[in-house]
Amino acid sequence: MDLPIGHHYLAVRINDIIAASSSPEEMSKFNGELCSCWEILDLGPAKSTLGIAIHRNPTKKRISISQTAFINCLVEKFNQKDAYPCNTPMVAGL
């Protein structure tokens, strides 16, 4: 496989791949190369992986991640819905 020139980043887990490239054109070329070798399904921008939600803000060029859904699942699993919440010692917005 001849990869297009540019920067490509991959996160692979079994048969799932999250890919990023230096530009939309490079990403399209990269997807084309993958399709020429394997049958793939492009699900668009990543929204979650391994229980981690991924939020993108292209205008501000920011990516944030959270595990709120996973935490809520743990709270329910261990019957802690009535527990008192506590702020973390981290500075807000850091």
PDB file of N, CA, C and O in Angstrom:
ATOM      1  N   MET A   1       0.844  -1.159   0.000  1.00  0.00           N
ATOM      2  CA  MET A   1       0.000   0.000   0.000  1.00  0.00           C
ATOM      3  C   MET A   1       0.898   1.233   0.000  1.00  0.00           C
ATOM      4  O   MET A   1       1.767   1.363   0.862  1.00  0.00           O
ATOM      5  N   ASP A   2       0.700   2.132  -0.950  1.00  0.00           N
ATOM      6  CA  ASP A   2       1.441   3.387  -1.018  1.00  0.00           C
ATOM      7  C   ASP A   2       0.622   4.470  -0.333  1.00  0.00           C
ATOM      8  O   ASP A   2      -0.410   4.903  -0.845  1.00  0.00           O
ATOM      9  N   LEU A   3       1.096   4.902   0.833  1.00  0.00           N
ATOM     10  CA  LEU A   3       0.364   5.936   1.553  1.00  0.00           C
ATOM     11  C   LEU A   3       0.622   7.292   0.928  1.00  0.00           C
ATOM     12  O   LEU A   3       1.739   7.576   0.495  1.00  0.00           O
ATOM     13  N   PRO A   4      -0.402   8.132   0.879  1.00  0.00           N
ATOM     14  CA  PRO A   4      -0.211   9.486   0.372  1.00  0.00           C
ATOM     15  C   PRO A   4       0.722  10.261   1.291  1.00  0.00           C
ATOM     16  O   PRO A   4       0.849   9.945   2.474  1.00  0.00           O
ATOM     17  N   ILE A   5       1.367  11.270   0.742  1.00  0.00           N
ATOM     18  CA  ILE A   5       2.265  12.102   1.535  1.00  0.00           C
ATOM     19  C   ILE A   5       1.430  12.964   2.472  1.00  0.00           C
ATOM     20  O   ILE A   5       0.394  13.494   2.070  1.00  0.00           O
ATOM     21  N   GLY A   6       1.864  13.104   3.691  1.00  0.00           N
ATOM     22  CA  GLY A   6       1.134  13.874   4.699  1.00  0.00           C
ATOM     23  C   GLY A   6       1.255  13.168   6.026  1.00  0.00           C
ATOM     24  O   GLY A   6       1.968  12.173   6.148  1.00  0.00           O
ATOM     25  N   HIS A   7       0.573  13.671   7.000  1.00  0.00           N
ATOM     26  CA  HIS A   7       0.602  13.063   8.325  1.00  0.00           C
ATOM     27  C   HIS A   7      -0.651  12.236   8.527  1.00  0.00           C
ATOM     28  O   HIS A   7      -1.762  12.693   8.257  1.00  0.00           O
ATOM     29  N   HIS A   8      -0.464  11.017   9.003  1.00  0.00           N
ATOM     30  CA  HIS A   8      -1.581  10.116   9.252  1.00  0.00           C
ATOM     31  C   HIS A   8      -1.411   9.537  10.651  1.00  0.00           C
ATOM     32  O   HIS A   8      -0.321   9.116  11.036  1.00  0.00           O
ATOM     33  N   TYR A   9      -2.508   9.524  11.404  1.00  0.00           N
ATOM     34  CA  TYR A   9      -2.493   9.000  12.761  1.00  0.00           C
ATOM     35  C   TYR A   9      -3.561   7.926  12.865  1.00  0.00           C
ATOM     36  O   TYR A   9      -4.696   8.120  12.429  1.00  0.00           O
ATOM     37  N   LEU A  10      -3.192   6.802  13.440  1.00  0.00           N
ATOM     38  CA  LEU A  10      -4.121   5.683  13.564  1.00  0.00           C
ATOM     39  C   LEU A  10      -4.182   5.194  15.005  1.00  0.00           C
ATOM     40  O   LEU A  10      -3.166   5.132  15.697  1.00  0.00           O
ATOM     41  N   ALA A  11      -5.373   4.852  15.440  1.00  0.00           N
ATOM     42  CA  ALA A  11      -5.578   4.140  16.699  1.00  0.00           C
ATOM     43  C   ALA A  11      -6.322   2.871  16.305  1.00  0.00           C
ATOM     44  O   ALA A  11      -7.420   2.935  15.751  1.00  0.00           O
ATOM     45  N   VAL A  12      -5.725   1.724  16.590  1.00  0.00           N
ATOM     46  CA  VAL A  12      -6.294   0.455  16.151  1.00  0.00           C
ATOM     47  C   VAL A  12      -6.613  -0.415  17.361  1.00  0.00           C
ATOM     48  O   VAL A  12      -5.792  -0.565  18.266  1.00  0.00           O
ATOM     49  N   ARG A  13      -7.803  -0.978  17.365  1.00  0.00           N
ATOM     50  CA  ARG A  13      -8.203  -1.952  18.377  1.00  0.00           C
ATOM     51  C   ARG A  13      -8.935  -3.070  17.657  1.00  0.00           C
ATOM     52  O   ARG A  13     -10.040  -2.873  17.153  1.00  0.00           O
ATOM     53  N   ILE A  14      -8.335  -4.215  17.610  1.00  0.00           N
ATOM     54  CA  ILE A  14      -8.832  -5.401  16.914  1.00  0.00           C
ATOM     55  C   ILE A  14      -9.125  -5.037  15.461  1.00  0.00           C
ATOM     56  O   ILE A  14      -8.191  -4.939  14.665  1.00  0.00           O
ATOM     57  N   ASN A  15     -10.391  -4.831  15.087  1.00  0.00           N
ATOM     58  CA  ASN A  15     -10.687  -4.490  13.700  1.00  0.00           C
ATOM     59  C   ASN A  15     -11.306  -3.098  13.580  1.00  0.00           C
ATOM     60  O   ASN A  15     -11.922  -2.781  12.563  1.00  0.00           O
ATOM     61  N   ASP A  16     -11.149  -2.273  14.602  1.00  0.00           N
ATOM     62  CA  ASP A  16     -11.637  -0.897  14.568  1.00  0.00           C
ATOM     63  C   ASP A  16     -10.455   0.050  14.449  1.00  0.00           C
ATOM     64  O   ASP A  16      -9.436  -0.113  15.120  1.00  0.00           O
ATOM     65  N   ILE A  17     -10.610   1.042  13.583  1.00  0.00           N
ATOM     66  CA  ILE A  17      -9.540   2.018  13.364  1.00  0.00           C
ATOM     67  C   ILE A  17     -10.124   3.417  13.485  1.00  0.00           C
ATOM     68  O   ILE A  17     -11.156   3.724  12.887  1.00  0.00           O
ATOM     69  N   ILE A  18      -9.460   4.257  14.257  1.00  0.00           N
ATOM     70  CA  ILE A  18      -9.753   5.687  14.237  1.00  0.00           C
ATOM     71  C   ILE A  18      -8.561   6.315  13.532  1.00  0.00           C
ATOM     72  O   ILE A  18      -7.416   6.151  13.952  1.00  0.00           O
ATOM     73  N   ALA A  19      -8.844   7.028  12.468  1.00  0.00           N
ATOM     74  CA  ALA A  19      -7.769   7.606  11.660  1.00  0.00           C
ATOM     75  C   ALA A  19      -7.929   9.117  11.557  1.00  0.00           C
ATOM     76  O   ALA A  19      -9.042   9.643  11.536  1.00  0.00           O
ATOM     77  N   ALA A  20      -6.803   9.794  11.496  1.00  0.00           N
ATOM     78  CA  ALA A  20      -6.778  11.246  11.282  1.00  0.00           C
ATOM     79  C   ALA A  20      -5.642  11.549  10.331  1.00  0.00           C
ATOM     80  O   ALA A  20      -4.605  10.886  10.352  1.00  0.00           O
ATOM     81  N   SER A  21      -5.841  12.546   9.505  1.00  0.00           N
ATOM     82  CA  SER A  21      -4.814  12.958   8.546  1.00  0.00           C
ATOM     83  C   SER A  21      -4.632  14.459   8.608  1.00  0.00           C
ATOM     84  O   SER A  21      -5.411  15.168   9.246  1.00  0.00           O
ATOM     85  N   SER A  22      -3.596  14.935   7.939  1.00  0.00           N
ATOM     86  CA  SER A  22      -3.260  16.352   7.977  1.00  0.00           C
ATOM     87  C   SER A  22      -4.247  17.231   7.220  1.00  0.00           C
ATOM     88  O   SER A  22      -4.233  18.450   7.392  1.00  0.00           O
ATOM     89  N   SER A  23      -5.107  16.642   6.384  1.00  0.00           N
ATOM     90  CA  SER A  23      -6.118  17.411   5.664  1.00  0.00           C
ATOM     91  C   SER A  23      -7.238  16.473   5.223  1.00  0.00           C
ATOM     92  O   SER A  23      -7.035  15.260   5.165  1.00  0.00           O
ATOM     93  N   PRO A  24      -8.415  17.012   4.911  1.00  0.00           N
ATOM     94  CA  PRO A  24      -9.503  16.165   4.419  1.00  0.00           C
ATOM     95  C   PRO A  24      -9.131  15.423   3.128  1.00  0.00           C
ATOM     96  O   PRO A  24      -9.558  14.289   2.912  1.00  0.00           O
ATOM     97  N   GLU A  25      -8.342  16.067   2.283  1.00  0.00           N
ATOM     98  CA  GLU A  25      -7.912  15.427   1.032  1.00  0.00           C
ATOM     99  C   GLU A  25      -7.028  14.219   1.327  1.00  0.00           C
ATOM    100  O   GLU A  25      -7.173  13.164   0.710  1.00  0.00           O
ATOM    101  N   GLU A  26      -6.108  14.390   2.280  1.00  0.00           N
ATOM    102  CA  GLU A  26      -5.228  13.280   2.665  1.00  0.00           C
ATOM    103  C   GLU A  26      -6.037  12.136   3.272  1.00  0.00           C
ATOM    104  O   GLU A  26      -5.753  10.964   3.027  1.00  0.00           O
ATOM    105  N   MET A  27      -7.055  12.492   4.070  1.00  0.00           N
ATOM    106  CA  MET A  27      -7.896  11.460   4.676  1.00  0.00           C
ATOM    107  C   MET A  27      -8.638  10.685   3.593  1.00  0.00           C
ATOM    108  O   MET A  27      -8.757   9.463   3.678  1.00  0.00           O
ATOM    109  N   SER A  28      -9.131  11.376   2.589  1.00  0.00           N
ATOM    110  CA  SER A  28      -9.833  10.736   1.482  1.00  0.00           C
ATOM    111  C   SER A  28      -8.909   9.792   0.719  1.00  0.00           C
ATOM    112  O   SER A  28      -9.303   8.679   0.372  1.00  0.00           O
ATOM    113  N   LYS A  29      -7.690  10.232   0.462  1.00  0.00           N
ATOM    114  CA  LYS A  29      -6.710   9.377  -0.219  1.00  0.00           C
ATOM    115  C   LYS A  29      -6.386   8.154   0.630  1.00  0.00           C
ATOM    116  O   LYS A  29      -6.294   7.035   0.124  1.00  0.00           O
ATOM    117  N   PHE A  30      -6.217   8.387   1.923  1.00  0.00           N
ATOM    118  CA  PHE A  30      -5.903   7.292   2.831  1.00  0.00           C
ATOM    119  C   PHE A  30      -7.038   6.272   2.854  1.00  0.00           C
ATOM    120  O   PHE A  30      -6.791   5.068   2.776  1.00  0.00           O
ATOM    121  N   ASN A  31      -8.278   6.744   2.962  1.00  0.00           N
ATOM    122  CA  ASN A  31      -9.432   5.841   2.924  1.00  0.00           C
ATOM    123  C   ASN A  31      -9.476   5.059   1.621  1.00  0.00           C
ATOM    124  O   ASN A  31      -9.812   3.874   1.615  1.00  0.00           O
ATOM    125  N   GLY A  32      -9.135   5.722   0.510  1.00  0.00           N
ATOM    126  CA  GLY A  32      -9.092   5.045  -0.785  1.00  0.00           C
ATOM    127  C   GLY A  32      -8.082   3.910  -0.796  1.00  0.00           C
ATOM    128  O   GLY A  32      -8.351   2.836  -1.335  1.00  0.00           O
ATOM    129  N   GLU A  33      -6.915   4.150  -0.198  1.00  0.00           N
ATOM    130  CA  GLU A  33      -5.890   3.108  -0.106  1.00  0.00           C
ATOM    131  C   GLU A  33      -6.373   1.931   0.737  1.00  0.00           C
ATOM    132  O   GLU A  33      -6.166   0.774   0.372  1.00  0.00           O
ATOM    133  N   LEU A  34      -7.017   2.231   1.864  1.00  0.00           N
ATOM    134  CA  LEU A  34      -7.551   1.157   2.702  1.00  0.00           C
ATOM    135  C   LEU A  34      -8.605   0.350   1.951  1.00  0.00           C
ATOM    136  O   LEU A  34      -8.615  -0.879   2.015  1.00  0.00           O
ATOM    137  N   CYS A  35      -9.495   1.049   1.236  1.00  0.00           N
ATOM    138  CA  CYS A  35     -10.558   0.379   0.469  1.00  0.00           C
ATOM    139  C   CYS A  35      -9.991  -0.492  -0.648  1.00  0.00           C
ATOM    140  O   CYS A  35     -10.606  -1.486  -1.035  1.00  0.00           O
ATOM    141  N   SER A  36      -8.837  -0.127  -1.159  1.00  0.00           N
ATOM    142  CA  SER A  36      -8.250  -0.928  -2.242  1.00  0.00           C
ATOM    143  C   SER A  36      -7.697  -2.253  -1.717  1.00  0.00           C
ATOM    144  O   SER A  36      -7.482  -3.187  -2.489  1.00  0.00           O
ATOM    145  N   CYS A  37      -7.469  -2.334  -0.411  1.00  0.00           N
ATOM    146  CA  CYS A  37      -6.919  -3.551   0.190  1.00  0.00           C
ATOM    147  C   CYS A  37      -7.952  -4.359   0.971  1.00  0.00           C
ATOM    148  O   CYS A  37      -7.909  -5.589   0.979  1.00  0.00           O
ATOM    149  N   TRP A  38      -8.871  -3.668   1.620  1.00  0.00           N
ATOM    150  CA  TRP A  38      -9.840  -4.340   2.486  1.00  0.00           C
ATOM    151  C   TRP A  38     -11.216  -3.723   2.304  1.00  0.00           C
ATOM    152  O   TRP A  38     -11.357  -2.600   1.819  1.00  0.00           O
ATOM    153  N   GLU A  39     -12.221  -4.482   2.704  1.00  0.00           N
ATOM    154  CA  GLU A  39     -13.577  -3.943   2.735  1.00  0.00           C
ATOM    155  C   GLU A  39     -13.722  -3.179   4.047  1.00  0.00           C
ATOM    156  O   GLU A  39     -13.623  -3.763   5.126  1.00  0.00           O
ATOM    157  N   ILE A  40     -13.957  -1.877   3.951  1.00  0.00           N
ATOM    158  CA  ILE A  40     -14.077  -1.071   5.164  1.00  0.00           C
ATOM    159  C   ILE A  40     -15.407  -0.338   5.168  1.00  0.00           C
ATOM    160  O   ILE A  40     -16.039  -0.160   4.127  1.00  0.00           O
ATOM    161  N   LEU A  41     -15.815   0.079   6.343  1.00  0.00           N
ATOM    162  CA  LEU A  41     -17.023   0.869   6.523  1.00  0.00           C
ATOM    163  C   LEU A  41     -16.619   2.156   7.215  1.00  0.00           C
ATOM    164  O   LEU A  41     -16.165   2.130   8.359  1.00  0.00           O
ATOM    165  N   ASP A  42     -16.779   3.280   6.535  1.00  0.00           N
ATOM    166  CA  ASP A  42     -16.425   4.579   7.100  1.00  0.00           C
ATOM    167  C   ASP A  42     -17.634   5.114   7.860  1.00  0.00           C
ATOM    168  O   ASP A  42     -18.664   5.424   7.260  1.00  0.00           O
ATOM    169  N   LEU A  43     -17.507   5.220   9.168  1.00  0.00           N
ATOM    170  CA  LEU A  43     -18.606   5.688  10.008  1.00  0.00           C
ATOM    171  C   LEU A  43     -18.559   7.192  10.256  1.00  0.00           C
ATOM    172  O   LEU A  43     -19.313   7.710  11.080  1.00  0.00           O
ATOM    173  N   GLY A  44     -17.680   7.889   9.550  1.00  0.00           N
ATOM    174  CA  GLY A  44     -17.577   9.333   9.723  1.00  0.00           C
ATOM    175  C   GLY A  44     -16.713   9.683  10.917  1.00  0.00           C
ATOM    176  O   GLY A  44     -15.965   8.844  11.420  1.00  0.00           O
ATOM    177  N   PRO A  45     -16.819  10.928  11.371  1.00  0.00           N
ATOM    178  CA  PRO A  45     -16.009  11.356  12.508  1.00  0.00           C
ATOM    179  C   PRO A  45     -16.281  10.492  13.744  1.00  0.00           C
ATOM    180  O   PRO A  45     -17.423  10.124  14.021  1.00  0.00           O
ATOM    181  N   ALA A  46     -15.217  10.180  14.474  1.00  0.00           N
ATOM    182  CA  ALA A  46     -15.343   9.349  15.679  1.00  0.00           C
ATOM    183  C   ALA A  46     -16.190  10.063  16.717  1.00  0.00           C
ATOM    184  O   ALA A  46     -15.997  11.248  16.992  1.00  0.00           O
ATOM    185  N   LYS A  47     -17.128   9.325  17.286  1.00  0.00           N
ATOM    186  CA  LYS A  47     -17.982   9.862  18.351  1.00  0.00           C
ATOM    187  C   LYS A  47     -17.669   9.205  19.689  1.00  0.00           C
ATOM    188  O   LYS A  47     -17.830   9.822  20.742  1.00  0.00           O
ATOM    189  N   SER A  48     -17.220   7.945  19.646  1.00  0.00           N
ATOM    190  CA  SER A  48     -16.836   7.269  20.885  1.00  0.00           C
ATOM    191  C   SER A  48     -15.950   6.073  20.567  1.00  0.00           C
ATOM    192  O   SER A  48     -15.975   5.524  19.465  1.00  0.00           O
ATOM    193  N   THR A  49     -15.169   5.690  21.566  1.00  0.00           N
ATOM    194  CA  THR A  49     -14.345   4.489  21.470  1.00  0.00           C
ATOM    195  C   THR A  49     -14.011   4.028  22.882  1.00  0.00           C
ATOM    196  O   THR A  49     -13.665   4.841  23.738  1.00  0.00           O
ATOM    197  N   LEU A  50     -14.110   2.748  23.121  1.00  0.00           N
ATOM    198  CA  LEU A  50     -13.771   2.161  24.419  1.00  0.00           C
ATOM    199  C   LEU A  50     -14.475   2.854  25.585  1.00  0.00           C
ATOM    200  O   LEU A  50     -13.893   3.016  26.657  1.00  0.00           O
ATOM    201  N   GLY A  51     -15.722   3.260  25.375  1.00  0.00           N
ATOM    202  CA  GLY A  51     -16.471   3.924  26.430  1.00  0.00           C
ATOM    203  C   GLY A  51     -16.113   5.380  26.642  1.00  0.00           C
ATOM    204  O   GLY A  51     -16.559   5.993  27.613  1.00  0.00           O
ATOM    205  N   ILE A  52     -15.318   5.940  25.752  1.00  0.00           N
ATOM    206  CA  ILE A  52     -14.909   7.339  25.852  1.00  0.00           C
ATOM    207  C   ILE A  52     -15.617   8.126  24.758  1.00  0.00           C
ATOM    208  O   ILE A  52     -15.486   7.808  23.576  1.00  0.00           O
ATOM    209  N   ALA A  53     -16.373   9.158  25.151  1.00  0.00           N
ATOM    210  CA  ALA A  53     -17.049  10.020  24.184  1.00  0.00           C
ATOM    211  C   ALA A  53     -16.056  11.032  23.630  1.00  0.00           C
ATOM    212  O   ALA A  53     -15.244  11.585  24.372  1.00  0.00           O
ATOM    213  N   ILE A  54     -16.123  11.270  22.335  1.00  0.00           N
ATOM    214  CA  ILE A  54     -15.210  12.199  21.667  1.00  0.00           C
ATOM    215  C   ILE A  54     -16.029  13.356  21.111  1.00  0.00           C
ATOM    216  O   ILE A  54     -16.965  13.149  20.339  1.00  0.00           O
ATOM    217  N   HIS A  55     -15.673  14.569  21.505  1.00  0.00           N
ATOM    218  CA  HIS A  55     -16.368  15.766  21.050  1.00  0.00           C
ATOM    219  C   HIS A  55     -15.379  16.642  20.283  1.00  0.00           C
ATOM    220  O   HIS A  55     -14.306  16.970  20.790  1.00  0.00           O
ATOM    221  N   ARG A  56     -15.751  17.020  19.050  1.00  0.00           N
ATOM    222  CA  ARG A  56     -14.872  17.849  18.223  1.00  0.00           C
ATOM    223  C   ARG A  56     -15.471  19.230  18.037  1.00  0.00           C
ATOM    224  O   ARG A  56     -16.683  19.374  17.879  1.00  0.00           O
ATOM    225  N   ASN A  57     -14.614  20.249  18.057  1.00  0.00           N
ATOM    226  CA  ASN A  57     -15.013  21.607  17.739  1.00  0.00           C
ATOM    227  C   ASN A  57     -14.029  22.112  16.684  1.00  0.00           C
ATOM    228  O   ASN A  57     -13.016  22.726  17.019  1.00  0.00           O
ATOM    229  N   PRO A  58     -14.332  21.850  15.402  1.00  0.00           N
ATOM    230  CA  PRO A  58     -13.393  22.225  14.339  1.00  0.00           C
ATOM    231  C   PRO A  58     -13.106  23.725  14.260  1.00  0.00           C
ATOM    232  O   PRO A  58     -11.992  24.118  13.914  1.00  0.00           O
ATOM    233  N   THR A  59     -14.094  24.569  14.576  1.00  0.00           N
ATOM    234  CA  THR A  59     -13.848  26.007  14.481  1.00  0.00           C
ATOM    235  C   THR A  59     -12.812  26.481  15.495  1.00  0.00           C
ATOM    236  O   THR A  59     -12.016  27.376  15.210  1.00  0.00           O
ATOM    237  N   LYS A  60     -12.827  25.873  16.679  1.00  0.00           N
ATOM    238  CA  LYS A  60     -11.827  26.221  17.696  1.00  0.00           C
ATOM    239  C   LYS A  60     -10.623  25.289  17.665  1.00  0.00           C
ATOM    240  O   LYS A  60      -9.684  25.447  18.444  1.00  0.00           O
ATOM    241  N   LYS A  61     -10.661  24.308  16.751  1.00  0.00           N
ATOM    242  CA  LYS A  61      -9.599  23.308  16.627  1.00  0.00           C
ATOM    243  C   LYS A  61      -9.341  22.614  17.960  1.00  0.00           C
ATOM    244  O   LYS A  61      -8.206  22.519  18.425  1.00  0.00           O
ATOM    245  N   ARG A  62     -10.445  22.124  18.569  1.00  0.00           N
ATOM    246  CA  ARG A  62     -10.351  21.453  19.857  1.00  0.00           C
ATOM    247  C   ARG A  62     -11.029  20.095  19.811  1.00  0.00           C
ATOM    248  O   ARG A  62     -12.023  19.896  19.113  1.00  0.00           O
ATOM    249  N   ILE A  63     -10.475  19.184  20.560  1.00  0.00           N
ATOM    250  CA  ILE A  63     -11.071  17.870  20.765  1.00  0.00           C
ATOM    251  C   ILE A  63     -11.119  17.646  22.266  1.00  0.00           C
ATOM    252  O   ILE A  63     -10.130  17.861  22.966  1.00  0.00           O
ATOM    253  N   SER A  64     -12.273  17.212  22.758  1.00  0.00           N
ATOM    254  CA  SER A  64     -12.373  16.882  24.178  1.00  0.00           C
ATOM    255  C   SER A  64     -12.948  15.479  24.307  1.00  0.00           C
ATOM    256  O   SER A  64     -13.674  15.004  23.434  1.00  0.00           O
ATOM    257  N   ILE A  65     -12.612  14.835  25.399  1.00  0.00           N
ATOM    258  CA  ILE A  65     -13.098  13.482  25.653  1.00  0.00           C
ATOM    259  C   ILE A  65     -13.734  13.440  27.037  1.00  0.00           C
ATOM    260  O   ILE A  65     -13.376  14.209  27.929  1.00  0.00           O
ATOM    261  N   SER A  66     -14.683  12.528  27.191  1.00  0.00           N
ATOM    262  CA  SER A  66     -15.312  12.360  28.498  1.00  0.00           C
ATOM    263  C   SER A  66     -15.773  10.921  28.664  1.00  0.00           C
ATOM    264  O   SER A  66     -15.938  10.190  27.688  1.00  0.00           O
ATOM    265  N   GLN A  67     -15.975  10.529  29.904  1.00  0.00           N
ATOM    266  CA  GLN A  67     -16.468   9.191  30.201  1.00  0.00           C
ATOM    267  C   GLN A  67     -17.745   9.261  31.034  1.00  0.00           C
ATOM    268  O   GLN A  67     -17.994   8.389  31.866  1.00  0.00           O
ATOM    269  N   THR A  68     -18.548  10.291  30.814  1.00  0.00           N
ATOM    270  CA  THR A  68     -19.775  10.488  31.576  1.00  0.00           C
ATOM    271  C   THR A  68     -20.693   9.277  31.498  1.00  0.00           C
ATOM    272  O   THR A  68     -21.199   8.827  32.526  1.00  0.00           O
ATOM    273  N   ALA A  69     -20.920   8.738  30.301  1.00  0.00           N
ATOM    274  CA  ALA A  69     -21.813   7.581  30.152  1.00  0.00           C
ATOM    275  C   ALA A  69     -21.269   6.377  30.914  1.00  0.00           C
ATOM    276  O   ALA A  69     -22.033   5.649  31.547  1.00  0.00           O
ATOM    277  N   PHE A  70     -19.967   6.164  30.859  1.00  0.00           N
ATOM    278  CA  PHE A  70     -19.345   5.049  31.573  1.00  0.00           C
ATOM    279  C   PHE A  70     -19.474   5.241  33.088  1.00  0.00           C
ATOM    280  O   PHE A  70     -19.780   4.295  33.813  1.00  0.00           O
ATOM    281  N   ILE A  71     -19.240   6.457  33.553  1.00  0.00           N
ATOM    282  CA  ILE A  71     -19.357   6.756  34.978  1.00  0.00           C
ATOM    283  C   ILE A  71     -20.796   6.535  35.439  1.00  0.00           C
ATOM    284  O   ILE A  71     -21.026   5.937  36.490  1.00  0.00           O
ATOM    285  N   ASN A  72     -21.762   7.015  34.659  1.00  0.00           N
ATOM    286  CA  ASN A  72     -23.167   6.809  35.011  1.00  0.00           C
ATOM    287  C   ASN A  72     -23.517   5.327  35.074  1.00  0.00           C
ATOM    288  O   ASN A  72     -24.302   4.909  35.925  1.00  0.00           O
ATOM    289  N   CYS A  73     -22.945   4.541  34.186  1.00  0.00           N
ATOM    290  CA  CYS A  73     -23.160   3.094  34.189  1.00  0.00           C
ATOM    291  C   CYS A  73     -22.595   2.477  35.473  1.00  0.00           C
ATOM    292  O   CYS A  73     -23.235   1.618  36.079  1.00  0.00           O
ATOM    293  N   LEU A  74     -21.416   2.905  35.885  1.00  0.00           N
ATOM    294  CA  LEU A  74     -20.813   2.403  37.121  1.00  0.00           C
ATOM    295  C   LEU A  74     -21.627   2.806  38.351  1.00  0.00           C
ATOM    296  O   LEU A  74     -21.813   2.010  39.272  1.00  0.00           O
ATOM    297  N   VAL A  75     -22.106   4.045  38.354  1.00  0.00           N
ATOM    298  CA  VAL A  75     -22.919   4.522  39.473  1.00  0.00           C
ATOM    299  C   VAL A  75     -24.160   3.646  39.620  1.00  0.00           C
ATOM    300  O   VAL A  75     -24.532   3.261  40.728  1.00  0.00           O
ATOM    301  N   GLU A  76     -24.793   3.336  38.493  1.00  0.00           N
ATOM    302  CA  GLU A  76     -25.983   2.488  38.536  1.00  0.00           C
ATOM    303  C   GLU A  76     -25.629   1.051  38.920  1.00  0.00           C
ATOM    304  O   GLU A  76     -26.317   0.437  39.736  1.00  0.00           O
ATOM    305  N   LYS A  77     -24.565   0.523  38.337  1.00  0.00           N
ATOM    306  CA  LYS A  77     -24.157  -0.857  38.605  1.00  0.00           C
ATOM    307  C   LYS A  77     -23.877  -1.093  40.086  1.00  0.00           C
ATOM    308  O   LYS A  77     -24.242  -2.135  40.632  1.00  0.00           O
ATOM    309  N   PHE A  78     -23.231  -0.130  40.735  1.00  0.00           N
ATOM    310  CA  PHE A  78     -22.862  -0.288  42.133  1.00  0.00           C
ATOM    311  C   PHE A  78     -23.843   0.411  43.085  1.00  0.00           C
ATOM    312  O   PHE A  78     -23.537   0.672  44.249  1.00  0.00           O
ATOM    313  N   ASN A  79     -25.033   0.701  42.544  1.00  0.00           N
ATOM    314  CA  ASN A  79     -26.138   1.218  43.348  1.00  0.00           C
ATOM    315  C   ASN A  79     -25.739   2.462  44.147  1.00  0.00           C
ATOM    316  O   ASN A  79     -25.962   2.532  45.355  1.00  0.00           O
ATOM    317  N   GLN A  80     -25.153   3.431  43.463  1.00  0.00           N
ATOM    318  CA  GLN A  80     -24.679   4.652  44.118  1.00  0.00           C
ATOM    319  C   GLN A  80     -25.443   5.893  43.652  1.00  0.00           C
ATOM    320  O   GLN A  80     -24.935   7.009  43.762  1.00  0.00           O
ATOM    321  N   LYS A  81     -26.662   5.708  43.133  1.00  0.00           N
ATOM    322  CA  LYS A  81     -27.439   6.841  42.622  1.00  0.00           C
ATOM    323  C   LYS A  81     -27.742   7.877  43.695  1.00  0.00           C
ATOM    324  O   LYS A  81     -27.868   9.064  43.395  1.00  0.00           O
ATOM    325  N   ASP A  82     -27.859   7.436  44.947  1.00  0.00           N
ATOM    326  CA  ASP A  82     -28.189   8.364  46.032  1.00  0.00           C
ATOM    327  C   ASP A  82     -26.952   8.893  46.755  1.00  0.00           C
ATOM    328  O   ASP A  82     -27.079   9.589  47.762  1.00  0.00           O
ATOM    329  N   ALA A  83     -25.768   8.573  46.259  1.00  0.00           N
ATOM    330  CA  ALA A  83     -24.533   9.045  46.891  1.00  0.00           C
ATOM    331  C   ALA A  83     -24.403  10.553  46.691  1.00  0.00           C
ATOM    332  O   ALA A  83     -24.935  11.110  45.731  1.00  0.00           O
ATOM    333  N   TYR A  84     -23.700  11.198  47.597  1.00  0.00           N
ATOM    334  CA  TYR A  84     -23.493  12.643  47.494  1.00  0.00           C
ATOM    335  C   TYR A  84     -22.372  12.930  46.494  1.00  0.00           C
ATOM    336  O   TYR A  84     -21.289  12.355  46.591  1.00  0.00           O
ATOM    337  N   PRO A  85     -22.631  13.815  45.540  1.00  0.00           N
ATOM    338  CA  PRO A  85     -21.556  14.151  44.581  1.00  0.00           C
ATOM    339  C   PRO A  85     -20.464  14.973  45.261  1.00  0.00           C
ATOM    340  O   PRO A  85     -20.706  15.650  46.260  1.00  0.00           O
ATOM    341  N   CYS A  86     -19.270  14.900  44.706  1.00  0.00           N
ATOM    342  CA  CYS A  86     -18.133  15.634  45.252  1.00  0.00           C
ATOM    343  C   CYS A  86     -17.313  16.184  44.094  1.00  0.00           C
ATOM    344  O   CYS A  86     -16.987  15.454  43.158  1.00  0.00           O
ATOM    345  N   ASN A  87     -16.986  17.449  44.154  1.00  0.00           N
ATOM    346  CA  ASN A  87     -16.146  18.030  43.115  1.00  0.00           C
ATOM    347  C   ASN A  87     -14.749  17.429  43.184  1.00  0.00           C
ATOM    348  O   ASN A  87     -14.275  17.057  44.257  1.00  0.00           O
ATOM    349  N   THR A  88     -14.106  17.340  42.050  1.00  0.00           N
ATOM    350  CA  THR A  88     -12.733  16.855  42.038  1.00  0.00           C
ATOM    351  C   THR A  88     -11.809  17.999  42.439  1.00  0.00           C
ATOM    352  O   THR A  88     -12.184  19.165  42.321  1.00  0.00           O
ATOM    353  N   PRO A  89     -10.616  17.681  42.907  1.00  0.00           N
ATOM    354  CA  PRO A  89      -9.697  18.750  43.308  1.00  0.00           C
ATOM    355  C   PRO A  89      -9.052  19.468  42.128  1.00  0.00           C
ATOM    356  O   PRO A  89      -8.268  20.395  42.330  1.00  0.00           O
ATOM    357  N   MET A  90      -9.365  19.058  40.902  1.00  0.00           N
ATOM    358  CA  MET A  90      -8.745  19.694  39.728  1.00  0.00           C
ATOM    359  C   MET A  90      -9.333  21.076  39.489  1.00  0.00           C
ATOM    360  O   MET A  90     -10.516  21.302  39.744  1.00  0.00           O
ATOM    361  N   VAL A  91      -8.534  21.977  39.013  1.00  0.00           N
ATOM    362  CA  VAL A  91      -8.971  23.323  38.679  1.00  0.00           C
ATOM    363  C   VAL A  91      -9.928  23.238  37.483  1.00  0.00           C
ATOM    364  O   VAL A  91      -9.618  22.598  36.478  1.00  0.00           O
ATOM    365  N   ALA A  92     -11.074  23.877  37.597  1.00  0.00           N
ATOM    366  CA  ALA A  92     -12.059  23.854  36.518  1.00  0.00           C
ATOM    367  C   ALA A  92     -11.482  24.454  35.235  1.00  0.00           C
ATOM    368  O   ALA A  92     -10.839  25.503  35.272  1.00  0.00           O
ATOM    369  N   GLY A  93     -11.710  23.793  34.114  1.00  0.00           N
ATOM    370  CA  GLY A  93     -11.266  24.282  32.812  1.00  0.00           C
ATOM    371  C   GLY A  93      -9.840  23.925  32.441  1.00  0.00           C
ATOM    372  O   GLY A  93      -9.369  24.285  31.362  1.00  0.00           O
ATOM    373  N   LEU A  94      -9.153  23.225  33.318  1.00  0.00           N
ATOM    374  CA  LEU A  94      -7.755  22.869  33.052  1.00  0.00           C
ATOM    375  C   LEU A  94      -7.684  21.793  31.997  1.00  0.00           C
ATOM    376  O   LEU A  94      -6.591  21.356  31.634  1.00  0.00           O
TER     377      LEU A  94
END
